[in-house]
Amino acid sequence: AFGFGYLGGFQYWIMVTKYRQWFPTMDRFAKLPFAEKIKDTAGILDAVKMVAFDVFVHLPFMYFPSYYVCKEFVISDSWNLMDWVKDGTSKYANNAKEDLTAMIKLWGPSDCIQFVLPMHIRMPFRHLVSFFWTAYVSFTRGGSEPEPQSEGELAVHIQKVKRRISAGEQ
């Protein structure tokens, strides 16, 4: 669901439809041969802006929150949207430093390549990189939480259960 809806739908909408509006040289720059691209200051500037938007706005403030909320929908015992949002954003906040570091290491260089490619190759390239990125994120963040081991972890778990019971859930 996440891959189809977010990666296949939303990302296409933002990186093709919206980027065309926000970065007016995108299509023209994409059609140029590489020798011409390195002379096109306006196109290079828009490509840099696309990279910056992706790694400093899109991925940290759209992709990761959506990923973690979707993950909570899949693994949570709750059917309350607000629980998914609260738990998902809390887990993102706890993992943000590690997640954002890994994201910058992959998507920074990848975006530098993607945003100089011809338009018809950009999304297939993005999806290829996303395949490996999603495998990495699923491997490192995809499982449910382990059972509480300490008294502190147990107290947090009990609070979650109490919250679910008070919301009328089993």
CNS distance restraints for C-alpha pairs under 8 A (distance, minus, plus):
assign (resid   1 and name CA) (resid   5 and name CA) 5.81 0.50 0.50
assign (resid   1 and name CA) (resid   6 and name CA) 7.98 0.50 0.50
assign (resid   2 and name CA) (resid   6 and name CA) 5.39 0.50 0.50
assign (resid   2 and name CA) (resid   7 and name CA) 6.98 0.50 0.50
assign (resid   2 and name CA) (resid  67 and name CA) 7.28 0.50 0.50
assign (resid   2 and name CA) (resid  70 and name CA) 6.84 0.50 0.50
assign (resid   3 and name CA) (resid   7 and name CA) 4.92 0.50 0.50
assign (resid   3 and name CA) (resid   8 and name CA) 6.27 0.50 0.50
assign (resid   4 and name CA) (resid   8 and name CA) 4.70 0.50 0.50
assign (resid   4 and name CA) (resid   9 and name CA) 6.46 0.50 0.50
assign (resid   5 and name CA) (resid   9 and name CA) 5.09 0.50 0.50
assign (resid   5 and name CA) (resid  10 and name CA) 6.51 0.50 0.50
assign (resid   6 and name CA) (resid  10 and name CA) 4.81 0.50 0.50
assign (resid   6 and name CA) (resid  11 and name CA) 6.12 0.50 0.50
assign (resid   7 and name CA) (resid  11 and name CA) 5.19 0.50 0.50
assign (resid   7 and name CA) (resid  12 and name CA) 7.33 0.50 0.50
assign (resid   7 and name CA) (resid 127 and name CA) 7.75 0.50 0.50
assign (resid   7 and name CA) (resid 130 and name CA) 8.00 0.50 0.50
assign (resid   8 and name CA) (resid  12 and name CA) 6.23 0.50 0.50
assign (resid   9 and name CA) (resid  13 and name CA) 6.27 0.50 0.50
assign (resid  10 and name CA) (resid  14 and name CA) 6.17 0.50 0.50
assign (resid  11 and name CA) (resid  15 and name CA) 5.79 0.50 0.50
assign (resid  12 and name CA) (resid  16 and name CA) 5.63 0.50 0.50
assign (resid  12 and name CA) (resid  17 and name CA) 7.29 0.50 0.50
assign (resid  12 and name CA) (resid 123 and name CA) 7.34 0.50 0.50
assign (resid  13 and name CA) (resid  17 and name CA) 5.06 0.50 0.50
assign (resid  13 and name CA) (resid  18 and name CA) 6.45 0.50 0.50
assign (resid  14 and name CA) (resid  18 and name CA) 4.80 0.50 0.50
assign (resid  14 and name CA) (resid  19 and name CA) 6.23 0.50 0.50
assign (resid  15 and name CA) (resid  19 and name CA) 5.23 0.50 0.50
assign (resid  15 and name CA) (resid  20 and name CA) 7.91 0.50 0.50
assign (resid  16 and name CA) (resid  20 and name CA) 6.04 0.50 0.50
assign (resid  17 and name CA) (resid  21 and name CA) 6.95 0.50 0.50
assign (resid  18 and name CA) (resid  22 and name CA) 6.16 0.50 0.50
assign (resid  19 and name CA) (resid  23 and name CA) 5.43 0.50 0.50
assign (resid  19 and name CA) (resid  24 and name CA) 7.84 0.50 0.50
assign (resid  19 and name CA) (resid  26 and name CA) 7.50 0.50 0.50
assign (resid  19 and name CA) (resid  50 and name CA) 7.61 0.50 0.50
assign (resid  20 and name CA) (resid  24 and name CA) 5.76 0.50 0.50
assign (resid  20 and name CA) (resid  25 and name CA) 7.90 0.50 0.50
assign (resid  20 and name CA) (resid  26 and name CA) 6.27 0.50 0.50
assign (resid  20 and name CA) (resid  27 and name CA) 7.27 0.50 0.50
assign (resid  23 and name CA) (resid  46 and name CA) 5.69 0.50 0.50
assign (resid  23 and name CA) (resid  49 and name CA) 7.94 0.50 0.50
assign (resid  23 and name CA) (resid  50 and name CA) 7.55 0.50 0.50
assign (resid  24 and name CA) (resid  46 and name CA) 7.78 0.50 0.50
assign (resid  25 and name CA) (resid  29 and name CA) 5.77 0.50 0.50
assign (resid  25 and name CA) (resid  42 and name CA) 6.97 0.50 0.50
assign (resid  25 and name CA) (resid  43 and name CA) 5.49 0.50 0.50
assign (resid  25 and name CA) (resid  46 and name CA) 6.69 0.50 0.50
assign (resid  26 and name CA) (resid  30 and name CA) 6.05 0.50 0.50
assign (resid  26 and name CA) (resid  43 and name CA) 6.70 0.50 0.50
assign (resid  26 and name CA) (resid  46 and name CA) 6.92 0.50 0.50
assign (resid  26 and name CA) (resid  47 and name CA) 7.39 0.50 0.50
assign (resid  27 and name CA) (resid  31 and name CA) 6.46 0.50 0.50
assign (resid  27 and name CA) (resid 119 and name CA) 6.99 0.50 0.50
assign (resid  28 and name CA) (resid  32 and name CA) 6.74 0.50 0.50
assign (resid  28 and name CA) (resid  43 and name CA) 7.92 0.50 0.50
assign (resid  29 and name CA) (resid  37 and name CA) 6.54 0.50 0.50
assign (resid  29 and name CA) (resid  40 and name CA) 7.65 0.50 0.50
assign (resid  29 and name CA) (resid  43 and name CA) 5.32 0.50 0.50
assign (resid  29 and name CA) (resid 116 and name CA) 7.49 0.50 0.50
assign (resid  30 and name CA) (resid 115 and name CA) 7.72 0.50 0.50
assign (resid  30 and name CA) (resid 116 and name CA) 6.06 0.50 0.50
assign (resid  30 and name CA) (resid 117 and name CA) 5.93 0.50 0.50
assign (resid  30 and name CA) (resid 118 and name CA) 4.49 0.50 0.50
assign (resid  30 and name CA) (resid 119 and name CA) 5.84 0.50 0.50
assign (resid  31 and name CA) (resid 118 and name CA) 5.76 0.50 0.50
assign (resid  31 and name CA) (resid 119 and name CA) 7.53 0.50 0.50
assign (resid  32 and name CA) (resid  36 and name CA) 5.90 0.50 0.50
assign (resid  32 and name CA) (resid  37 and name CA) 5.91 0.50 0.50
assign (resid  33 and name CA) (resid  37 and name CA) 6.28 0.50 0.50
assign (resid  34 and name CA) (resid  38 and name CA) 6.47 0.50 0.50
assign (resid  35 and name CA) (resid  39 and name CA) 7.23 0.50 0.50
assign (resid  36 and name CA) (resid  40 and name CA) 6.47 0.50 0.50
assign (resid  37 and name CA) (resid  43 and name CA) 7.14 0.50 0.50
assign (resid  37 and name CA) (resid  44 and name CA) 7.23 0.50 0.50
assign (resid  37 and name CA) (resid 116 and name CA) 7.95 0.50 0.50
assign (resid  38 and name CA) (resid  44 and name CA) 7.35 0.50 0.50
assign (resid  40 and name CA) (resid  44 and name CA) 6.16 0.50 0.50
assign (resid  41 and name CA) (resid  45 and name CA) 6.04 0.50 0.50
assign (resid  42 and name CA) (resid  46 and name CA) 6.25 0.50 0.50
assign (resid  43 and name CA) (resid  47 and name CA) 6.14 0.50 0.50
assign (resid  44 and name CA) (resid  48 and name CA) 6.17 0.50 0.50
assign (resid  45 and name CA) (resid  49 and name CA) 6.24 0.50 0.50
assign (resid  46 and name CA) (resid  50 and name CA) 6.15 0.50 0.50
assign (resid  47 and name CA) (resid  51 and name CA) 6.32 0.50 0.50
assign (resid  47 and name CA) (resid 112 and name CA) 7.63 0.50 0.50
assign (resid  47 and name CA) (resid 115 and name CA) 5.61 0.50 0.50
assign (resid  47 and name CA) (resid 116 and name CA) 6.91 0.50 0.50
assign (resid  48 and name CA) (resid  52 and name CA) 6.15 0.50 0.50
assign (resid  48 and name CA) (resid 112 and name CA) 7.62 0.50 0.50
assign (resid  49 and name CA) (resid  53 and name CA) 5.99 0.50 0.50
assign (resid  50 and name CA) (resid  54 and name CA) 6.09 0.50 0.50
assign (resid  50 and name CA) (resid 115 and name CA) 7.18 0.50 0.50
assign (resid  51 and name CA) (resid  55 and name CA) 6.23 0.50 0.50
assign (resid  51 and name CA) (resid 108 and name CA) 6.84 0.50 0.50
assign (resid  51 and name CA) (resid 111 and name CA) 5.55 0.50 0.50
assign (resid  51 and name CA) (resid 112 and name CA) 6.46 0.50 0.50
assign (resid  51 and name CA) (resid 115 and name CA) 7.37 0.50 0.50
assign (resid  52 and name CA) (resid  56 and name CA) 5.65 0.50 0.50
assign (resid  52 and name CA) (resid  57 and name CA) 7.60 0.50 0.50
assign (resid  53 and name CA) (resid  57 and name CA) 5.12 0.50 0.50
assign (resid  53 and name CA) (resid  58 and name CA) 6.17 0.50 0.50
assign (resid  54 and name CA) (resid  58 and name CA) 4.72 0.50 0.50
assign (resid  54 and name CA) (resid  59 and name CA) 5.88 0.50 0.50
assign (resid  54 and name CA) (resid 111 and name CA) 7.86 0.50 0.50
assign (resid  55 and name CA) (resid  59 and name CA) 5.58 0.50 0.50
assign (resid  55 and name CA) (resid  60 and name CA) 6.99 0.50 0.50
assign (resid  55 and name CA) (resid 103 and name CA) 7.62 0.50 0.50
assign (resid  55 and name CA) (resid 104 and name CA) 6.52 0.50 0.50
assign (resid  55 and name CA) (resid 107 and name CA) 6.83 0.50 0.50
assign (resid  55 and name CA) (resid 108 and name CA) 6.58 0.50 0.50
assign (resid  56 and name CA) (resid  60 and name CA) 6.36 0.50 0.50
assign (resid  57 and name CA) (resid  61 and name CA) 5.57 0.50 0.50
assign (resid  57 and name CA) (resid  62 and name CA) 7.28 0.50 0.50
assign (resid  58 and name CA) (resid  62 and name CA) 5.12 0.50 0.50
assign (resid  58 and name CA) (resid  63 and name CA) 6.29 0.50 0.50
assign (resid  59 and name CA) (resid  63 and name CA) 4.64 0.50 0.50
assign (resid  59 and name CA) (resid  64 and name CA) 6.12 0.50 0.50
assign (resid  59 and name CA) (resid 103 and name CA) 7.90 0.50 0.50
assign (resid  60 and name CA) (resid  64 and name CA) 5.62 0.50 0.50
assign (resid  60 and name CA) (resid  65 and name CA) 7.46 0.50 0.50
assign (resid  60 and name CA) (resid 100 and name CA) 6.99 0.50 0.50
assign (resid  61 and name CA) (resid  65 and name CA) 6.38 0.50 0.50
assign (resid  62 and name CA) (resid  66 and name CA) 6.13 0.50 0.50
assign (resid  63 and name CA) (resid  67 and name CA) 6.03 0.50 0.50
assign (resid  64 and name CA) (resid  68 and name CA) 6.15 0.50 0.50
assign (resid  64 and name CA) (resid  92 and name CA) 7.06 0.50 0.50
assign (resid  65 and name CA) (resid  69 and name CA) 6.12 0.50 0.50
assign (resid  65 and name CA) (resid  88 and name CA) 7.01 0.50 0.50
assign (resid  65 and name CA) (resid  89 and name CA) 6.05 0.50 0.50
assign (resid  65 and name CA) (resid  92 and name CA) 6.73 0.50 0.50
assign (resid  66 and name CA) (resid  70 and name CA) 5.99 0.50 0.50
assign (resid  67 and name CA) (resid  71 and name CA) 6.07 0.50 0.50
assign (resid  68 and name CA) (resid  72 and name CA) 6.26 0.50 0.50
assign (resid  68 and name CA) (resid  88 and name CA) 4.57 0.50 0.50
assign (resid  68 and name CA) (resid  89 and name CA) 6.58 0.50 0.50
assign (resid  68 and name CA) (resid  91 and name CA) 7.14 0.50 0.50
assign (resid  68 and name CA) (resid  92 and name CA) 6.38 0.50 0.50
assign (resid  69 and name CA) (resid  73 and name CA) 6.34 0.50 0.50
assign (resid  69 and name CA) (resid  84 and name CA) 5.42 0.50 0.50
assign (resid  69 and name CA) (resid  85 and name CA) 5.34 0.50 0.50
assign (resid  69 and name CA) (resid  87 and name CA) 7.50 0.50 0.50
assign (resid  69 and name CA) (resid  88 and name CA) 4.50 0.50 0.50
assign (resid  69 and name CA) (resid  89 and name CA) 6.87 0.50 0.50
assign (resid  70 and name CA) (resid  74 and name CA) 6.45 0.50 0.50
assign (resid  70 and name CA) (resid  84 and name CA) 7.65 0.50 0.50
assign (resid  70 and name CA) (resid  88 and name CA) 7.82 0.50 0.50
assign (resid  71 and name CA) (resid  75 and name CA) 6.23 0.50 0.50
assign (resid  71 and name CA) (resid  88 and name CA) 7.27 0.50 0.50
assign (resid  71 and name CA) (resid 142 and name CA) 7.29 0.50 0.50
assign (resid  72 and name CA) (resid  76 and name CA) 5.11 0.50 0.50
assign (resid  72 and name CA) (resid  84 and name CA) 5.08 0.50 0.50
assign (resid  72 and name CA) (resid  85 and name CA) 7.79 0.50 0.50
assign (resid  72 and name CA) (resid  87 and name CA) 6.94 0.50 0.50
assign (resid  72 and name CA) (resid  88 and name CA) 5.82 0.50 0.50
assign (resid  73 and name CA) (resid  78 and name CA) 7.95 0.50 0.50
assign (resid  73 and name CA) (resid  79 and name CA) 7.67 0.50 0.50
assign (resid  73 and name CA) (resid  81 and name CA) 7.89 0.50 0.50
assign (resid  73 and name CA) (resid  84 and name CA) 5.88 0.50 0.50
assign (resid  75 and name CA) (resid 144 and name CA) 6.33 0.50 0.50
assign (resid  76 and name CA) (resid  84 and name CA) 7.35 0.50 0.50
assign (resid  78 and name CA) (resid  83 and name CA) 6.90 0.50 0.50
assign (resid  78 and name CA) (resid  84 and name CA) 7.67 0.50 0.50
assign (resid  78 and name CA) (resid 164 and name CA) 6.89 0.50 0.50
assign (resid  78 and name CA) (resid 169 and name CA) 7.08 0.50 0.50
assign (resid  79 and name CA) (resid  83 and name CA) 7.86 0.50 0.50
assign (resid  80 and name CA) (resid  84 and name CA) 6.67 0.50 0.50
assign (resid  81 and name CA) (resid  85 and name CA) 6.30 0.50 0.50
assign (resid  82 and name CA) (resid  86 and name CA) 5.94 0.50 0.50
assign (resid  83 and name CA) (resid  87 and name CA) 5.80 0.50 0.50
assign (resid  84 and name CA) (resid  88 and name CA) 5.62 0.50 0.50
assign (resid  85 and name CA) (resid  89 and name CA) 5.88 0.50 0.50
assign (resid  86 and name CA) (resid  90 and name CA) 6.03 0.50 0.50
assign (resid  87 and name CA) (resid  91 and name CA) 6.17 0.50 0.50
assign (resid  88 and name CA) (resid  92 and name CA) 6.18 0.50 0.50
assign (resid  89 and name CA) (resid  93 and name CA) 6.08 0.50 0.50
assign (resid  90 and name CA) (resid  94 and name CA) 6.31 0.50 0.50
assign (resid  91 and name CA) (resid  95 and name CA) 6.18 0.50 0.50
assign (resid  92 and name CA) (resid  96 and name CA) 5.47 0.50 0.50
assign (resid  95 and name CA) (resid  99 and name CA) 5.89 0.50 0.50
assign (resid  96 and name CA) (resid 100 and name CA) 5.66 0.50 0.50
assign (resid  97 and name CA) (resid 101 and name CA) 6.09 0.50 0.50
assign (resid  98 and name CA) (resid 102 and name CA) 6.28 0.50 0.50
assign (resid  99 and name CA) (resid 103 and name CA) 6.05 0.50 0.50
assign (resid 100 and name CA) (resid 104 and name CA) 6.06 0.50 0.50
assign (resid 101 and name CA) (resid 105 and name CA) 6.30 0.50 0.50
assign (resid 102 and name CA) (resid 106 and name CA) 6.38 0.50 0.50
assign (resid 103 and name CA) (resid 107 and name CA) 5.65 0.50 0.50
assign (resid 103 and name CA) (resid 108 and name CA) 7.59 0.50 0.50
assign (resid 104 and name CA) (resid 108 and name CA) 5.10 0.50 0.50
assign (resid 105 and name CA) (resid 109 and name CA) 7.05 0.50 0.50
assign (resid 106 and name CA) (resid 110 and name CA) 6.13 0.50 0.50
assign (resid 106 and name CA) (resid 133 and name CA) 8.00 0.50 0.50
assign (resid 107 and name CA) (resid 111 and name CA) 5.53 0.50 0.50
assign (resid 108 and name CA) (resid 112 and name CA) 6.42 0.50 0.50
assign (resid 109 and name CA) (resid 113 and name CA) 6.62 0.50 0.50
assign (resid 110 and name CA) (resid 114 and name CA) 6.07 0.50 0.50
assign (resid 110 and name CA) (resid 129 and name CA) 7.66 0.50 0.50
assign (resid 111 and name CA) (resid 115 and name CA) 5.86 0.50 0.50
assign (resid 112 and name CA) (resid 116 and name CA) 6.94 0.50 0.50
assign (resid 113 and name CA) (resid 117 and name CA) 6.60 0.50 0.50
assign (resid 114 and name CA) (resid 122 and name CA) 5.55 0.50 0.50
assign (resid 114 and name CA) (resid 125 and name CA) 6.81 0.50 0.50
assign (resid 114 and name CA) (resid 126 and name CA) 6.98 0.50 0.50
assign (resid 115 and name CA) (resid 122 and name CA) 7.08 0.50 0.50
assign (resid 117 and name CA) (resid 121 and name CA) 6.35 0.50 0.50
assign (resid 117 and name CA) (resid 122 and name CA) 5.89 0.50 0.50
assign (resid 118 and name CA) (resid 122 and name CA) 6.39 0.50 0.50
assign (resid 119 and name CA) (resid 123 and name CA) 7.60 0.50 0.50
assign (resid 120 and name CA) (resid 124 and name CA) 7.77 0.50 0.50
assign (resid 121 and name CA) (resid 125 and name CA) 6.01 0.50 0.50
assign (resid 122 and name CA) (resid 126 and name CA) 6.07 0.50 0.50
assign (resid 123 and name CA) (resid 127 and name CA) 5.99 0.50 0.50
assign (resid 124 and name CA) (resid 128 and name CA) 6.13 0.50 0.50
assign (resid 125 and name CA) (resid 129 and name CA) 6.34 0.50 0.50
assign (resid 126 and name CA) (resid 130 and name CA) 5.90 0.50 0.50
assign (resid 127 and name CA) (resid 131 and name CA) 6.02 0.50 0.50
assign (resid 128 and name CA) (resid 132 and name CA) 6.98 0.50 0.50
assign (resid 129 and name CA) (resid 133 and name CA) 6.17 0.50 0.50
assign (resid 130 and name CA) (resid 134 and name CA) 5.70 0.50 0.50
assign (resid 131 and name CA) (resid 135 and name CA) 6.24 0.50 0.50
assign (resid 132 and name CA) (resid 136 and name CA) 6.21 0.50 0.50
assign (resid 133 and name CA) (resid 137 and name CA) 6.15 0.50 0.50
assign (resid 134 and name CA) (resid 138 and name CA) 5.85 0.50 0.50
assign (resid 135 and name CA) (resid 139 and name CA) 6.00 0.50 0.50
assign (resid 136 and name CA) (resid 140 and name CA) 6.13 0.50 0.50
assign (resid 137 and name CA) (resid 141 and name CA) 5.48 0.50 0.50
assign (resid 137 and name CA) (resid 142 and name CA) 6.72 0.50 0.50
assign (resid 138 and name CA) (resid 142 and name CA) 4.11 0.50 0.50
assign (resid 138 and name CA) (resid 143 and name CA) 7.49 0.50 0.50
assign (resid 139 and name CA) (resid 143 and name CA) 7.60 0.50 0.50
assign (resid 148 and name CA) (resid 153 and name CA) 4.96 0.50 0.50
assign (resid 148 and name CA) (resid 154 and name CA) 5.12 0.50 0.50
assign (resid 148 and name CA) (resid 157 and name CA) 7.00 0.50 0.50
assign (resid 149 and name CA) (resid 153 and name CA) 6.32 0.50 0.50
assign (resid 149 and name CA) (resid 154 and name CA) 6.89 0.50 0.50
assign (resid 150 and name CA) (resid 154 and name CA) 6.10 0.50 0.50
assign (resid 151 and name CA) (resid 155 and name CA) 6.10 0.50 0.50
assign (resid 152 and name CA) (resid 156 and name CA) 6.43 0.50 0.50
assign (resid 153 and name CA) (resid 157 and name CA) 6.22 0.50 0.50
assign (resid 154 and name CA) (resid 158 and name CA) 6.10 0.50 0.50
assign (resid 155 and name CA) (resid 159 and name CA) 6.25 0.50 0.50
assign (resid 156 and name CA) (resid 160 and name CA) 6.39 0.50 0.50
assign (resid 157 and name CA) (resid 161 and name CA) 6.33 0.50 0.50
assign (resid 158 and name CA) (resid 162 and name CA) 6.11 0.50 0.50
assign (resid 159 and name CA) (resid 163 and name CA) 6.09 0.50 0.50
assign (resid 160 and name CA) (resid 164 and name CA) 6.26 0.50 0.50
assign (resid 161 and name CA) (resid 165 and name CA) 6.16 0.50 0.50
assign (resid 162 and name CA) (resid 166 and name CA) 6.04 0.50 0.50
assign (resid 163 and name CA) (resid 167 and name CA) 6.23 0.50 0.50
assign (resid 164 and name CA) (resid 168 and name CA) 6.61 0.50 0.50
assign (resid 164 and name CA) (resid 169 and name CA) 5.44 0.50 0.50
assign (resid 164 and name CA) (resid 170 and name CA) 7.25 0.50 0.50
assign (resid 165 and name CA) (resid 169 and name CA) 5.08 0.50 0.50
assign (resid 165 and name CA) (resid 170 and name CA) 6.14 0.50 0.50
